[in-house]
Amino acid sequence: MTDTVTIYCKNTKQYYDIQRGTSLMALKEQIGINLRYPIITARVNYKLQNLNFLIYKPKDIEFLDASSPAGMRCYVRTLSMVMACAVRELYPDYDLRIEHPISKGYYCTLRGPKGEKHEIDTTVIQALEERMRLIISEDRPIVTEEKQTKEVIRLFADKCDSDTNLFQTLGNPYCRYYRMGDYIDYYTGALMPSTGYINIFKIEPYHHDILLRIPCRQDPSRLEDTCKQEKMFDIFKEFMSWNKLLRIDNVGEFNKACRGNRSFEMIKLSEALHEKKVALIADEIARRTPRPKFILISGPSSSGKTTFSMRLRIQLMVNGIRPIVISLDNYFVNREDTPRDENGEWDFEDLHALDLPLLAQHMNDLLAGKEVSLPTYNFETGKREYRGNKLCLGSDDVCILEGLHALNPELMPTVPSDAKFKIFVSALTSVNLDNHNWIPTTDVRLIRRIVRDYRYRGYSALDTIGRYESVRRGEEKWIYPYQEEADVMFNSALLFELAVLKRHAEPILEEVPKYCDEYTDAHRLLKELSYFESIPEREIPPTSFLREFVGGSSFRY
């Protein structure tokens, strides 16, 4: 065996012969890689690795900074470990809980061994940030260790009093974890080599708890701006109260509940909570004076907007209201008039892919009691068609408009605000893996979309993952800026859904070739799904939001 190995660097598009056993950190110095922002991690054969990773075989290597999604995830994980370590050093009887993303940061709490919350004031915030900055200034190394799972469970129980349910339910003989001096912690992906790589963060009070602020995703050299998300925060609190009712705090507890034959109970209770929430929204619409004539339902891709519209329609009928559902997709302009994105591709997420003047005219005519001829968009020909569908709203009729842009104020600017009831639907949160690891809500929606696209649209996971970044950019531009303007928000996430989607998604994701950019996300999603105990879907009702993606729905889509 030779002492050298050949690697290909995607950043420079060149091959290099290097000493076998060279670390990624040494390699970046050796070949002089410079990115716009500091390098913090790398993809090795399209899997994310720590910069301490040693190279012994030929590899394709791409160095990343925090401006890439994978790089930002690595940065935030490392920052989370620094914060968790600071909490342990200052408040050894409390553990950091990173609950969920909010206001472009992360909502965190300090909880004791019995779940009691630590009172947060300016003194706590100041002490915590000072300790974090001390840990960063000391540039403490972060190293990866691996031991038998039973030994890891003992270590975590003895040293950091963390919940070990996740380790106990994974079924792996060995587990990897991270060490920073005497402090150990578990994270689902790569971390940076040392605490000195952290340079941008801030913590501040948030609803009597903590907001962890992170770098801007577009420009990691500055702090991300915060935004007000009070309605979304209320939805998160509601969902956490639902999980508490189900006695499920993390995936480890979820898996234990499944093994204890509680999965059917969780399904029934989760679905009942959804149904009650939809009914309450319908009741609120019925109580409004004057009654809204247009119910606008918006949300990002794979949020369950269509199923929500159909379930809301039933509950409105229970209230003596006759709803008529109109999809905004039918108001697409003809294909040749569709805006294009920066790559020259048709941009169907753009607001102006809709015929706004025609839509506004029709809605004003309906509000005035006139009859309109509704268009139907033919996606095969890319043309608008009229098939004799006419509509006139009676006194007990309401029009449900469902689509990505339903909450955009440019959609129906001349319709009075009291004639509109606005609803934002999304899979806003699910159960966390443990105190310091969460599954991004965007990943939940991506897994939903992968399953649906494969089943109903003939797209592979490679196709869906490849398009998703463009979809996400469209959501950031056209959807999220208006979500807080909704009258109500609805969280379509289900506690058990990844345990059901797992059986559908895994074989689709495993088809993604291992040597392409999309494999990075496919590998990450497969790992996220691996944490869940798989459960059958036979107990899921035909009206469930999950049926929109896995099939078996009693609604026609």
FILUM-407034 format. One record per residue (C-alpha): residue number from 1; x, y, z. Coordinates in Angstrom, 3 decimals. Layout:
BEGIN
ATOM   n       px       py       pz
ATOM NUM        X        Y        Z
...
//
This chain:
BEGIN
ATOM   n       px       py       pz
ATOM   1    0.000    0.000    0.000
ATOM   2    1.345    3.418   -0.986
ATOM   3    1.654    6.282    1.496
ATOM   4   -0.374    8.632   -0.717
ATOM   5   -3.981    8.782   -1.835
ATOM   6   -5.635   10.777   -4.625
ATOM   7   -8.558   13.043   -3.808
ATOM   8  -10.686   15.346   -5.965
ATOM   9  -11.543   18.777   -4.566
ATOM  10  -14.832   20.108   -5.942
ATOM  11  -13.984   23.653   -4.852
ATOM  12  -10.895   23.850   -7.082
ATOM  13  -12.003   21.162   -9.571
ATOM  14   -8.556   19.544   -9.289
ATOM  15   -7.017   16.245   -8.188
ATOM  16   -4.391   16.076   -5.444
ATOM  17   -2.064   13.354   -4.188
ATOM  18   -1.928   13.653   -0.412
ATOM  19   -0.436   11.748    2.500
ATOM  20   -2.693    8.929    3.620
ATOM  21   -4.285    9.848    6.969
ATOM  22   -4.346   13.608    6.263
ATOM  23   -7.168   15.440    8.054
ATOM  24   -9.622   17.666    6.236
ATOM  25   -8.326   20.580    8.285
ATOM  26   -4.754   19.950    7.153
ATOM  27   -5.920   19.407    3.570
ATOM  28   -7.653   22.796    3.329
ATOM  29   -4.437   24.464    4.480
ATOM  30   -2.303   22.351    2.184
ATOM  31   -4.197   23.228   -0.993
ATOM  32   -5.092   26.752    0.102
ATOM  33   -8.883   26.653   -0.023
ATOM  34  -10.523   30.040    0.502
ATOM  35  -14.264   30.554    0.510
ATOM  36  -16.261   33.737    0.997
ATOM  37  -16.783   32.842    4.671
ATOM  38  -14.644   30.678    7.014
ATOM  39  -14.651   26.958    6.219
ATOM  40  -16.393   24.988    8.967
ATOM  41  -17.121   21.527    7.535
ATOM  42  -16.853   19.457    4.361
ATOM  43  -18.741   16.932    2.287
ATOM  44  -16.753   13.752    1.758
ATOM  45  -18.299   11.580   -0.932
ATOM  46  -21.401   13.734   -0.377
ATOM  47  -21.645   12.966    3.351
ATOM  48  -21.031   15.756    5.851
ATOM  49  -17.897   15.268    7.956
ATOM  50  -16.069   17.071   10.760
ATOM  51  -12.839   18.822    9.708
ATOM  52  -10.940   16.342   11.925
ATOM  53  -11.981   13.535    9.544
ATOM  54   -8.942   11.569    8.309
ATOM  55   -8.592   10.591    4.647
ATOM  56   -7.346    7.077    3.908
ATOM  57   -9.031    6.323    0.568
ATOM  58   -9.760    8.244   -2.657
ATOM  59  -12.543   10.753   -2.006
ATOM  60  -14.500   13.575   -3.582
ATOM  61  -14.257   16.496   -1.161
ATOM  62  -16.101   19.811   -1.031
ATOM  63  -15.373   22.342    1.699
ATOM  64  -18.343   24.335    3.027
ATOM  65  -18.938   27.554    4.918
ATOM  66  -22.024   28.688    6.834
ATOM  67  -23.683   30.129    3.714
ATOM  68  -24.587   26.587    2.615
ATOM  69  -27.560   24.840    4.288
ATOM  70  -25.341   21.964    5.449
ATOM  71  -22.725   24.387    6.757
ATOM  72  -25.316   26.398    8.692
ATOM  73  -26.682   23.233   10.280
ATOM  74  -23.149   22.346   11.413
ATOM  75  -22.675   25.854   12.844
ATOM  76  -25.960   25.785   14.763
ATOM  77  -25.278   22.311   16.173
ATOM  78  -21.875   23.477   17.460
ATOM  79  -23.398   26.643   18.916
ATOM  80  -26.019   24.474   20.626
ATOM  81  -23.301   22.385   22.272
ATOM  82  -21.523   25.532   23.494
ATOM  83  -24.789   26.799   24.983
ATOM  84  -25.609   23.430   26.572
ATOM  85  -22.119   23.265   28.105
ATOM  86  -22.465   26.809   29.489
ATOM  87  -25.796   25.855   31.087
ATOM  88  -24.214   22.773   32.675
ATOM  89  -21.324   24.810   34.114
ATOM  90  -23.563   27.571   35.479
ATOM  91  -26.696   25.634   36.450
ATOM  92  -25.687   21.980   36.944
ATOM  93  -29.172   20.985   38.099
ATOM  94  -30.777   22.208   34.874
ATOM  95  -30.561   21.103   31.272
ATOM  96  -30.917   23.182   28.133
ATOM  97  -33.934   22.325   25.979
ATOM  98  -33.901   23.637   22.422
ATOM  99  -37.620   23.543   21.822
ATOM 100  -38.243   24.810   18.272
ATOM 101  -37.301   27.511   15.727
ATOM 102  -39.037   30.868   16.135
ATOM 103  -38.406   34.484   15.063
ATOM 104  -35.458   33.298   12.908
ATOM 105  -33.744   31.893   15.982
ATOM 106  -34.373   29.048   18.429
ATOM 107  -36.620   29.097   21.470
ATOM 108  -34.869   27.530   24.465
ATOM 109  -35.787   26.719   28.054
ATOM 110  -33.877   25.570   31.124
ATOM 111  -35.521   22.606   32.835
ATOM 112  -34.770   20.667   35.979
ATOM 113  -34.779   16.869   36.423
ATOM 114  -38.553   16.871   37.038
ATOM 115  -39.316   19.174   34.105
ATOM 116  -39.541   22.350   36.188
ATOM 117  -38.533   25.524   34.358
ATOM 118  -35.748   27.808   35.539
ATOM 119  -36.836   31.422   35.903
ATOM 120  -35.124   33.484   33.214
ATOM 121  -34.200   37.112   33.876
ATOM 122  -31.557   39.530   32.589
ATOM 123  -29.040   38.202   35.121
ATOM 124  -29.385   34.663   33.758
ATOM 125  -29.153   35.896   30.151
ATOM 126  -26.031   37.942   30.884
ATOM 127  -24.316   35.156   32.812
ATOM 128  -25.129   32.580   30.144
ATOM 129  -23.851   34.686   27.247
ATOM 130  -20.666   35.582   29.149
ATOM 131  -19.981   31.908   29.855
ATOM 132  -20.599   30.997   26.203
ATOM 133  -18.155   33.673   25.062
ATOM 134  -15.599   32.394   27.586
ATOM 135  -15.932   28.844   26.215
ATOM 136  -15.516   30.207   22.679
ATOM 137  -12.460   32.315   23.614
ATOM 138  -10.792   29.238   25.129
ATOM 139  -11.180   27.485   21.751
ATOM 140  -11.986   24.178   23.411
ATOM 141  -11.507   21.182   21.082
ATOM 142  -14.591   19.164   20.178
ATOM 143  -13.756   15.522   19.589
ATOM 144  -15.814   12.547   18.435
ATOM 145  -15.853    9.401   20.560
ATOM 146  -17.505    6.038   20.039
ATOM 147  -18.330    3.385   22.608
ATOM 148  -20.716    0.498   23.144
ATOM 149  -24.258    1.821   23.482
ATOM 150  -24.668    0.456   27.016
ATOM 151  -21.504    2.338   28.033
ATOM 152  -22.721    5.543   26.343
ATOM 153  -26.026    5.278   28.231
ATOM 154  -24.108    4.948   31.496
ATOM 155  -21.840    7.890   30.639
ATOM 156  -24.732   10.199   29.823
ATOM 157  -26.728    9.152   32.865
ATOM 158  -23.732    9.757   35.161
ATOM 159  -22.145   12.842   33.612
ATOM 160  -24.906   15.020   32.192
ATOM 161  -28.194   13.650   33.534
ATOM 162  -29.617   13.723   29.998
ATOM 163  -32.540   11.640   28.819
ATOM 164  -31.086    8.378   27.468
ATOM 165  -34.314    7.079   25.911
ATOM 166  -33.044    7.784   22.382
ATOM 167  -29.917    5.647   22.865
ATOM 168  -31.984    2.866   24.391
ATOM 169  -34.370    2.682   21.439
ATOM 170  -31.921    3.059   18.513
ATOM 171  -30.882   -0.569   18.522
ATOM 172  -27.264    0.211   17.574
ATOM 173  -24.454   -1.738   19.306
ATOM 174  -22.210    1.367   19.247
ATOM 175  -22.971    5.088   19.505
ATOM 176  -20.945    8.163   18.625
ATOM 177  -21.043   11.264   20.777
ATOM 178  -19.029   14.465   21.239
ATOM 179  -16.687   15.520   24.017
ATOM 180  -15.591   19.032   24.979
ATOM 181  -13.244   18.603   27.931
ATOM 182  -15.316   16.950   30.652
ATOM 183  -18.617   17.768   28.946
ATOM 184  -20.214   15.200   26.621
ATOM 185  -23.244   15.568   24.378
ATOM 186  -24.963   13.851   21.474
ATOM 187  -25.723   15.438   18.087
ATOM 188  -27.109   13.881   14.928
ATOM 189  -24.575   15.414   12.522
ATOM 190  -21.090   16.870   12.194
ATOM 191  -19.832   19.637   14.482
ATOM 192  -16.980   22.090   13.999
ATOM 193  -13.531   21.069   15.359
ATOM 194  -13.463   23.530   18.251
ATOM 195  -15.469   26.253   19.948
ATOM 196  -13.271   29.001   18.474
ATOM 197  -15.035   28.578   15.121
ATOM 198  -18.128   30.268   16.626
ATOM 199  -18.079   33.995   15.997
ATOM 200  -21.679   35.163   15.520
ATOM 201  -24.490   34.572   18.011
ATOM 202  -26.598   36.293   20.639
ATOM 203  -29.037   35.232   23.335
ATOM 204  -31.866   37.367   24.627
ATOM 205  -35.063   37.029   26.679
ATOM 206  -38.087   35.616   24.852
ATOM 207  -41.449   35.008   26.540
ATOM 208  -39.739   34.540   29.936
ATOM 209  -37.341   32.050   28.346
ATOM 210  -34.451   32.340   25.856
ATOM 211  -34.063   33.095   22.161
ATOM 212  -30.827   31.811   20.649
ATOM 213  -30.001   34.025   17.680
ATOM 214  -27.824   32.668   14.873
ATOM 215  -25.986   34.050   11.820
ATOM 216  -27.904   35.221    8.773
ATOM 217  -28.242   32.377    6.299
ATOM 218  -27.586   34.668    3.323
ATOM 219  -24.693   36.528    4.993
ATOM 220  -23.204   34.545    7.918
ATOM 221  -20.896   37.445    8.800
ATOM 222  -23.823   39.167   10.516
ATOM 223  -26.553   38.227   12.950
ATOM 224  -29.916   37.171   11.544
ATOM 225  -32.630   39.795   12.003
ATOM 226  -35.468   38.751   14.271
ATOM 227  -39.115   38.966   13.282
ATOM 228  -42.304   38.982   15.305
ATOM 229  -44.059   35.601   15.285
ATOM 230  -46.508   35.707   18.168
ATOM 231  -49.203   33.643   16.453
ATOM 232  -46.709   30.976   15.497
ATOM 233  -45.382   30.906   19.059
ATOM 234  -48.922   30.233   20.302
ATOM 235  -49.202   27.314   17.871
ATOM 236  -45.943   25.860   19.168
ATOM 237  -47.218   26.138   22.754
ATOM 238  -50.442   24.410   21.715
ATOM 239  -48.577   21.548   20.058
ATOM 240  -46.310   21.086   23.080
ATOM 241  -49.412   20.908   25.282
ATOM 242  -50.798   18.215   22.958
ATOM 243  -47.591   16.198   23.302
ATOM 244  -47.791   16.612   27.062
ATOM 245  -51.336   15.244   26.946
ATOM 246  -49.969   12.269   25.030
ATOM 247  -47.123   11.982   27.583
ATOM 248  -44.529   12.163   24.800
ATOM 249  -41.580   14.530   25.207
ATOM 250  -39.092   13.164   22.654
ATOM 251  -38.544   10.419   20.094
ATOM 252  -37.112    8.030   22.685
ATOM 253  -40.350    8.227   24.677
ATOM 254  -42.327    7.917   21.443
ATOM 255  -40.482    4.723   20.504
ATOM 256  -41.038    3.257   23.958
ATOM 257  -44.741    4.092   23.710
ATOM 258  -44.918    2.306   20.333
ATOM 259  -43.232   -0.766   21.782
ATOM 260  -45.747   -0.609   24.615
ATOM 261  -48.630   -0.870   22.100
ATOM 262  -49.630    2.775   22.545
ATOM 263  -49.288    3.750   18.869
ATOM 264  -52.996    3.368   18.108
ATOM 265  -53.856    5.506   21.132
ATOM 266  -51.477    8.228   19.901
ATOM 267  -52.988    8.113   16.418
ATOM 268  -56.556    8.390   17.653
ATOM 269  -55.835   11.209   20.095
ATOM 270  -53.691   13.180   17.610
ATOM 271  -56.365   12.918   14.919
ATOM 272  -59.080   13.930   17.399
ATOM 273  -57.095   17.024   18.405
ATOM 274  -56.770   17.971   14.720
ATOM 275  -60.481   17.515   14.136
ATOM 276  -61.354   19.615   17.166
ATOM 277  -59.042   22.407   15.995
ATOM 278  -60.599   22.456   12.494
ATOM 279  -64.064   22.565   14.068
ATOM 280  -63.088   25.501   16.303
ATOM 281  -61.838   27.433   13.261
ATOM 282  -65.138   26.776   11.465
ATOM 283  -67.025   27.967   14.547
ATOM 284  -64.996   31.173   14.603
ATOM 285  -65.791   31.857   10.940
ATOM 286  -69.500   31.261   11.585
ATOM 287  -69.485   33.723   14.509
ATOM 288  -67.908   36.576   12.522
ATOM 289  -70.109   39.589   11.816
ATOM 290  -70.308   40.313    8.977
ATOM 291  -69.633   36.774    7.860
ATOM 292  -66.553   36.537    5.594
ATOM 293  -67.293   35.581    1.984
ATOM 294  -63.722   34.525    1.195
ATOM 295  -61.685   32.088    3.274
ATOM 296  -58.057   32.340    2.207
ATOM 297  -55.859   29.336    2.988
ATOM 298  -52.107   29.614    2.452
ATOM 299  -49.060   27.612    3.430
ATOM 300  -45.785   26.247    2.062
ATOM 301  -45.324   23.155   -0.079
ATOM 302  -46.668   19.882    1.361
ATOM 303  -48.253   21.620    4.333
ATOM 304  -51.612   19.885    3.882
ATOM 305  -53.516   22.918    2.561
ATOM 306  -55.749   20.838    0.295
ATOM 307  -56.794   18.382    2.993
ATOM 308  -57.349   21.260    5.414
ATOM 309  -59.632   22.973    2.873
ATOM 310  -61.707   19.823    2.517
ATOM 311  -61.957   19.185    6.245
ATOM 312  -62.834   22.818    6.914
ATOM 313  -65.522   22.611    4.230
ATOM 314  -67.250   19.807    6.152
ATOM 315  -67.106   21.683    9.448
ATOM 316  -68.471   24.839    7.826
ATOM 317  -71.416   22.833    6.497
ATOM 318  -72.076   21.658   10.051
ATOM 319  -72.441   25.370   10.879
ATOM 320  -75.009   25.881    8.117
ATOM 321  -72.551   27.455    5.682
ATOM 322  -72.224   26.283    2.074
ATOM 323  -68.542   26.443    1.083
ATOM 324  -67.228   26.340   -2.472
ATOM 325  -63.538   25.487   -2.894
ATOM 326  -61.511   27.229   -5.628
ATOM 327  -57.852   26.403   -6.243
ATOM 328  -55.692   29.407   -7.065
ATOM 329  -53.779   27.135   -9.459
ATOM 330  -56.651   27.561  -11.920
ATOM 331  -55.706   31.224  -12.242
ATOM 332  -52.212   30.523  -13.561
ATOM 333  -51.319   32.573  -16.615
ATOM 334  -50.639   30.665  -19.827
ATOM 335  -47.279   28.910  -19.781
ATOM 336  -45.560   31.344  -22.147
ATOM 337  -46.480   34.237  -19.831
ATOM 338  -45.128   32.567  -16.684
ATOM 339  -42.203   34.399  -14.992
ATOM 340  -38.815   32.711  -15.052
ATOM 341  -36.343   32.330  -12.192
ATOM 342  -32.647   33.218  -12.134
ATOM 343  -31.856   29.961  -13.962
ATOM 344  -34.326   30.658  -16.761
ATOM 345  -36.774   27.998  -15.522
ATOM 346  -40.537   28.549  -15.195
ATOM 347  -41.136   29.996  -11.733
ATOM 348  -44.571   28.775  -10.622
ATOM 349  -43.916   30.005   -7.051
ATOM 350  -43.825   33.625   -8.271
ATOM 351  -46.960   35.598   -7.371
ATOM 352  -47.158   36.876  -10.934
ATOM 353  -47.536   33.347  -12.260
ATOM 354  -51.179   34.049  -11.350
ATOM 355  -53.482   36.242  -13.433
ATOM 356  -54.034   38.769  -10.647
ATOM 357  -56.329   41.162  -12.593
ATOM 358  -58.672   38.327  -13.609
ATOM 359  -58.729   36.897  -10.080
ATOM 360  -59.477   40.310   -8.533
ATOM 361  -62.245   40.940  -11.065
ATOM 362  -63.869   37.560  -10.373
ATOM 363  -63.727   37.980   -6.584
ATOM 364  -65.210   41.482   -6.759
ATOM 365  -67.948   40.234   -9.065
ATOM 366  -68.752   37.365   -6.692
ATOM 367  -68.864   39.757   -3.751
ATOM 368  -71.325   41.915   -5.720
ATOM 369  -73.585   38.916   -6.326
ATOM 370  -72.647   38.483   -9.986
ATOM 371  -72.081   35.208  -11.788
ATOM 372  -68.581   34.415  -13.050
ATOM 373  -67.169   31.779  -15.393
ATOM 374  -64.416   29.958  -13.531
ATOM 375  -61.244   28.986  -15.422
ATOM 376  -59.561   25.586  -15.287
ATOM 377  -55.820   25.386  -15.842
ATOM 378  -54.634   22.523  -18.041
ATOM 379  -51.196   21.594  -16.710
ATOM 380  -50.477   19.348  -19.704
ATOM 381  -50.996   22.075  -22.315
ATOM 382  -50.041   25.005  -20.079
ATOM 383  -53.225   26.824  -21.119
ATOM 384  -56.263   28.226  -19.340
ATOM 385  -59.537   26.594  -20.324
ATOM 386  -63.218   27.315  -19.688
ATOM 387  -65.370   24.232  -19.245
ATOM 388  -68.702   25.814  -18.381
ATOM 389  -68.064   26.087  -14.630
ATOM 390  -70.073   29.056  -13.383
ATOM 391  -70.394   30.387   -9.861
ATOM 392  -72.607   32.874   -8.035
ATOM 393  -72.405   33.217   -4.243
ATOM 394  -75.667   33.003   -2.330
ATOM 395  -76.311   34.423    1.140
ATOM 396  -75.110   31.233    2.886
ATOM 397  -72.213   30.612    0.509
ATOM 398  -68.528   31.247    1.182
ATOM 399  -65.638   30.807   -1.210
ATOM 400  -62.556   28.897   -0.025
ATOM 401  -59.448   29.981   -1.949
ATOM 402  -56.471   27.683   -1.380
ATOM 403  -52.951   28.271   -2.648
ATOM 404  -49.417   29.415   -1.914
ATOM 405  -50.239   33.113   -2.271
ATOM 406  -53.631   33.232   -0.568
ATOM 407  -52.421   35.595    2.200
ATOM 408  -50.529   37.960   -0.102
ATOM 409  -52.157   41.424    0.108
ATOM 410  -51.653   41.891   -3.654
ATOM 411  -53.964   38.947   -4.358
ATOM 412  -57.310   40.674   -3.728
ATOM 413  -56.419   44.300   -2.927
ATOM 414  -59.885   45.753   -3.578
ATOM 415  -61.852   43.182   -1.560
ATOM 416  -62.699   44.625    1.911
ATOM 417  -60.722   43.096    4.777
ATOM 418  -63.880   42.086    6.685
ATOM 419  -64.912   39.961    3.700
ATOM 420  -61.770   37.829    4.123
ATOM 421  -60.800   35.239    6.734
ATOM 422  -57.134   34.254    6.462
ATOM 423  -55.668   30.913    7.540
ATOM 424  -52.021   29.811    7.473
ATOM 425  -51.443   26.035    7.349
ATOM 426  -48.113   24.302    7.787
ATOM 427  -46.411   21.342    9.437
ATOM 428  -44.959   23.707   12.021
ATOM 429  -43.380   21.337   14.510
ATOM 430  -43.121   17.711   15.449
ATOM 431  -41.586   15.781   18.319
ATOM 432  -37.903   16.516   19.085
ATOM 433  -35.305   13.753   19.046
ATOM 434  -34.040   14.820   22.480
ATOM 435  -33.245   18.006   24.403
ATOM 436  -30.645   19.267   21.917
ATOM 437  -31.652   17.674   18.597
ATOM 438  -34.696   18.511   16.556
ATOM 439  -36.001   17.590   13.126
ATOM 440  -36.422   20.752   11.025
ATOM 441  -40.008   21.363    9.947
ATOM 442  -38.730   21.823    6.402
ATOM 443  -37.472   18.229    6.514
ATOM 444  -40.887   16.942    7.585
ATOM 445  -42.465   18.691    4.607
ATOM 446  -39.706   17.483    2.284
ATOM 447  -40.291   13.857    3.331
ATOM 448  -44.028   14.338    2.762
ATOM 449  -43.325   15.790   -0.681
ATOM 450  -40.895   13.010   -1.641
ATOM 451  -43.516   10.359   -0.831
ATOM 452  -46.330   12.232   -2.606
ATOM 453  -44.268   13.114   -5.701
ATOM 454  -43.120    9.520   -6.094
ATOM 455  -46.589    8.071   -5.579
ATOM 456  -48.722   10.476   -7.589
ATOM 457  -46.462   12.481   -9.906
ATOM 458  -43.822   10.016  -11.009
ATOM 459  -40.903   12.039   -9.586
ATOM 460  -37.927   10.359   -7.957
ATOM 461  -36.452   11.535   -4.662
ATOM 462  -33.539   12.863   -6.721
ATOM 463  -35.957   15.084   -8.670
ATOM 464  -37.798   16.338   -5.577
ATOM 465  -34.658   17.079   -3.549
ATOM 466  -33.101   18.817   -6.550
ATOM 467  -36.038   21.223   -6.823
ATOM 468  -36.538   21.797   -3.119
ATOM 469  -34.028   24.608   -2.608
ATOM 470  -35.768   26.628   -5.315
ATOM 471  -39.128   25.876   -3.679
ATOM 472  -37.737   27.035   -0.320
ATOM 473  -36.511   30.311   -1.824
ATOM 474  -39.984   30.923   -3.229
ATOM 475  -41.546   30.260    0.180
ATOM 476  -39.181   32.685    1.900
ATOM 477  -40.044   35.376   -0.643
ATOM 478  -43.759   34.865   -1.226
ATOM 479  -45.288   32.998    1.746
ATOM 480  -43.552   33.440    5.099
ATOM 481  -43.581   37.271    5.107
ATOM 482  -47.399   37.147    5.367
ATOM 483  -47.963   34.239    7.769
ATOM 484  -48.428   36.433   10.863
ATOM 485  -51.225   38.306    9.048
ATOM 486  -53.399   35.205    9.265
ATOM 487  -56.477   35.271   11.465
ATOM 488  -55.584   31.760   12.630
ATOM 489  -52.753   29.272   12.140
ATOM 490  -53.134   25.532   11.860
ATOM 491  -50.342   23.035   12.520
ATOM 492  -50.893   20.001   10.288
ATOM 493  -47.985   18.036   11.797
ATOM 494  -48.828   14.774   13.505
ATOM 495  -46.786   13.331   16.335
ATOM 496  -46.598    9.920   14.668
ATOM 497  -46.244   10.878   11.015
ATOM 498  -42.533   10.213   10.483
ATOM 499  -43.001    6.758   12.004
ATOM 500  -45.605    6.102    9.285
ATOM 501  -43.821    7.913    6.443
ATOM 502  -40.649    5.952    7.224
ATOM 503  -41.830    2.777    5.449
ATOM 504  -42.786    4.783    2.355
ATOM 505  -39.834    7.181    2.240
ATOM 506  -36.859    4.935    2.973
ATOM 507  -36.951    2.840   -0.247
ATOM 508  -37.491    5.996   -2.318
ATOM 509  -34.556    7.798   -0.669
ATOM 510  -32.323    4.747   -1.036
ATOM 511  -32.669    5.086   -4.823
ATOM 512  -30.757    8.397   -4.801
ATOM 513  -27.286    7.762   -6.289
ATOM 514  -24.494    8.063   -3.738
ATOM 515  -22.368   10.336   -5.918
ATOM 516  -24.534   13.400   -6.499
ATOM 517  -25.316   16.578   -4.564
ATOM 518  -28.805   15.350   -3.689
ATOM 519  -27.349   12.380   -1.800
ATOM 520  -26.289   14.699    1.045
ATOM 521  -29.929   15.452    1.862
ATOM 522  -31.074   11.894    1.119
ATOM 523  -28.525   10.514    3.581
ATOM 524  -29.533   13.066    6.226
ATOM 525  -33.258   12.291    5.817
ATOM 526  -32.626    8.551    6.028
ATOM 527  -30.744    9.097    9.273
ATOM 528  -33.593   11.181   10.699
ATOM 529  -36.098    8.466    9.824
ATOM 530  -33.881    5.803   11.395
ATOM 531  -34.515    7.270   14.843
ATOM 532  -38.225    6.380   14.633
ATOM 533  -39.887    3.078   15.390
ATOM 534  -41.941    2.223   12.308
ATOM 535  -45.692    1.895   12.850
ATOM 536  -48.396    0.638   10.456
ATOM 537  -50.894    3.037    8.915
ATOM 538  -53.986    0.857    9.132
ATOM 539  -55.410    2.852   12.070
ATOM 540  -55.018    6.225   10.324
ATOM 541  -58.477    7.524    9.326
ATOM 542  -59.189    8.229    5.624
ATOM 543  -59.602   11.966    6.362
ATOM 544  -56.151   12.317    7.967
ATOM 545  -53.701   14.901    6.646
ATOM 546  -51.222   12.067    6.233
ATOM 547  -53.486   10.373    3.678
ATOM 548  -52.799   13.233    1.247
ATOM 549  -49.250   11.861    0.980
ATOM 550  -49.390    8.098    1.604
ATOM 551  -52.729    7.426   -0.113
ATOM 552  -55.987    5.965    1.091
ATOM 553  -57.771    9.296    1.533
ATOM 554  -61.537    9.557    1.247
ATOM 555  -61.064   13.017   -0.305
ATOM 556  -60.554   13.476   -4.038
ATOM 557  -57.482   15.559   -4.840
//
